[in-house]
Amino acid sequence: MFSYYLSLALRSLRHNVVLTSLMVLAIGVGIGASMTMLTIFRAASGDPIPQKSAQLFVPQIDNFGPRPGAPPQARDRLPPDLTYTDAQALMQAHLATRQAAMYPTIVSITPPAARQIPLQGTARATYGDFFSMFDVPFQFGAPWGKSEDDGHAAVVVLTRAFNQQLFGGVDSVGRSLLINNRPYRVIGVLDDWQPRPRFYDLGQEDYSGADQLFLPFTRAIDAQMMTSANFNCDRPGAGSGWDGILRSNCIWIKFWAELPDARAVARYRTFLNNYAAEQRQLGRFHWAPRVALRDVPEWLAYNHVMPPAVTTLTAVSFAVLAVCLLNAAGLMLAKYMSRSASVGVRRALGADRPAIFAQGLVEAGMLGLVGGLIGVGLIQLGLIGSRVELPQDLGVLTHMRASDFLIALSLAIVTALLAGLYPAWRAMQVEPALQIKAE
Amino acid sequence: MHWVPILCALRHNKVGATLIALQIALTLAVLCNALFIIQQRTAQSRRPSGVGDEASVFIISNRWVVNSDDLPAREQTDLAALRSLPEVADATVSNDHPLGGPVWSEAMLLNPDMPRSGVQSMVYMMDDHGLDTLGLRLVAGRNFSPADVVNRHGLADHAGGTLPGIIITQAAAKRLSATGSVLGHTVLIVPDGISTRIIGIVDQLMSTPFAGNAPFSQNSIILPYRWADAQIFYVVRARPGQLGAAMVAARSKLYDISTQRIITGMQTLSDSRLDAYRGDRGLAFLMEVVCAILLVVTAFGIVGLTSYWVAQRRRQIGIRRALGATRGAILRHFQSENLLISGAGVAVGVLLAIAANLWVVRSVALARLPFLYPLIGVAAMLLLGQLAVLWPALRASAVPPASAARSA
């Protein structure tokens, strides 16, 4: 029966090529526009570390105090980073399964080969737990451990791409290079790893930003490497010099803790509250303790990582789909009604109403399928256009996955079926006798 | 105008008419907001930076391999060499540059007793060559003299010190005091903790190109520091017509002096502007594409459905023609019918547009939709409807009266 409907549908679609093309194009354009943005939206809102996102937490401590003059939406927000003092306290408490303080810093690198000129690298100063906490894969070597952290060791982990650039991609473990003109030994090379968004350090280039090398936090502090991200202060610094920066109330250190279950989370929360209360007793804070502990999804939402432009364009592109759906529905209505006569004949020849309805939907579904295929082509075009037009940071999100392809085709068929629902229902109302009389 | 036959005809095509009206409503809602966003983003990307002739000024992003104590001396050597190049008009060293440098902001306070009421401002550190190099226009007071300029090596150097004087923008001056007459006043700069006096006011100097920092977009202060750090920016103004030569000469000169540096970028401010507003222009462009798609789809929807109605009513049209209706009357029938449907569509559409704007305000737009935009949208949609209906209506008016006599 289905194949009969299919051949009927084909014949009917060929009957009025202009109307058919208009309908197919309407569906194609609607799918092309909406799925281009949905593809980007899905890539932008993906979970960067799905296996662990509910076990990784950012602690926040209010070290700035109440800000009555701040705009209302900023007033309740806690400082996004920690002071060096607080980060050190959290590291020393060692209350999480794994924990790592970190900050980004830009360094100069003098490669081993004499003929190469110095180059700039984006480094992350952190603790050895960073790699195991975030399941970072290694191509060569291994992460550094507690002894390197405690020993302020001059070791470095390179990313795969940076190892390619510096050492041609060979196993460079044990080799040495100059960072800010001091010798460091390569201890490991990462395999490909780029969580998107880069949840562990938000604020700049959340989607395209990547570290090139990693070195021990303790070593970076010794070498007075300054952060390359935000350094926020609420009052004149404690003193001058590097020591003044470390002792200041300025925030610049990011901190992550791995807490495997609800009990560990509750325990950590209590610890944070106690810590803030203790700081108040010591006279450092003059306000009631305010702390927070957020996991990865909460942290992404709190920081509004999703670019507003993407949200808006996605909403607008679905408005386009809605217009295309209304459009296709109107055209299908016109087409089905102009065929009343042949429907009447079929009815008179014994086709029952469900059969007419089913045939109408089959025809709509076919339109959807063809429209969807055109739409997939348009999505490629749309993604290329978006890559050119959107900021570089979002350009990395303009790649279609297999699931996007399937969503596009299903959405096209569902759209067409929705559009065909009412026209098919109207078509099945046609009375057999009346049509024969009119002919 | 014969509204009765139009309404009668519409009663037979309720669903089709509703579908068209809804398309028009949705298209209008998106169109108004998209036009508004396009206008805002375009205006944003053309904001003045205060820099005279952006295309003649280029920024050299310089990173020293080692952050050693002799950096201030090395930078002075570099600057002397840059200024002596025949292609270069003037040059200075800075911690930052407008149109894309890092955001270094501090609060400026007239009254040190109210530490949280400061004027958030972008901090530029430049010597007495800064104003000429950037081409900033001094509107009050004076430029720095060489004697005003002080060495500063890194963030933590000079915290809590004093300075002979600073130059601020007019926007920042107006924020400090409603009259803007703050020349000679003493201010405190927090968190640097610098106490100083305002000795000059410049017309404009953009703080940061990013829309997210709009509240202080033109609040800038220039501190008379010879800035030294691992990362610095040389700001260079080329002589007229010598930009390309100046960029080449500057790079090779700097590497001649020392290779213990990484020149990570060299870009004119006009190119920095293009980069800084890429996202804004991109969003505006994508919005334009979406608008074009919507208009075309809606127009074809109207053409398609009206053509069907014409075919369906061929016989009735023939009868009306046979009874004496002119071709113009038939044309007007379909045009009026479309006006009625479009009118209903735009009425709903304006409400939708306002509702959508409430949501858009929270995400990308900076303000409420001005009344002008729905007006433009309504006019555009009514015109679109009339244009789209023209071809089918003309075909209808061409139906000969004799067709009434023939069977359907």
Interface residues (C-beta under 8 A of the other chain):
Chain A: L19 L22 L25 A26 V29 G30 A33 R67 P68 G69 A70 I106 S108 T110 I117 P118 L119 Q120 N180 N181 Q224 M226 F231 C233 D234 R235 P236 G237 G239 S240 G241 W242 G244 I245 C250 P308 A309 T311 T312 L313 A315 V316 S317 A319 V320 A322 V323 C324 L326 N327 A329 G330 L331 L333 A334 K335 M337 S338 G385 S386 V388 E389 L390 P391 Q392 L394 Y422 R426 A438
Chain B: V15 G16 L19 I20 L22 Q23 L26 T27 A29 V30 N33 A34 I37 R63 W64 V65 V66 N67 P115 R116 S117 G154 L155 A156 D157 H158 A159 G160 V190 P191 D192 G193 A230 Q231 T259 Q260 R261 I262 T264 R278 G279 R281 G282 L283 F285 L286 M287 V289 V290 I293 L294 V297 T298 F300 G301 G304 L305 S307 Y308 W309 A311 Q312 W359 V360 S363 V364 A408
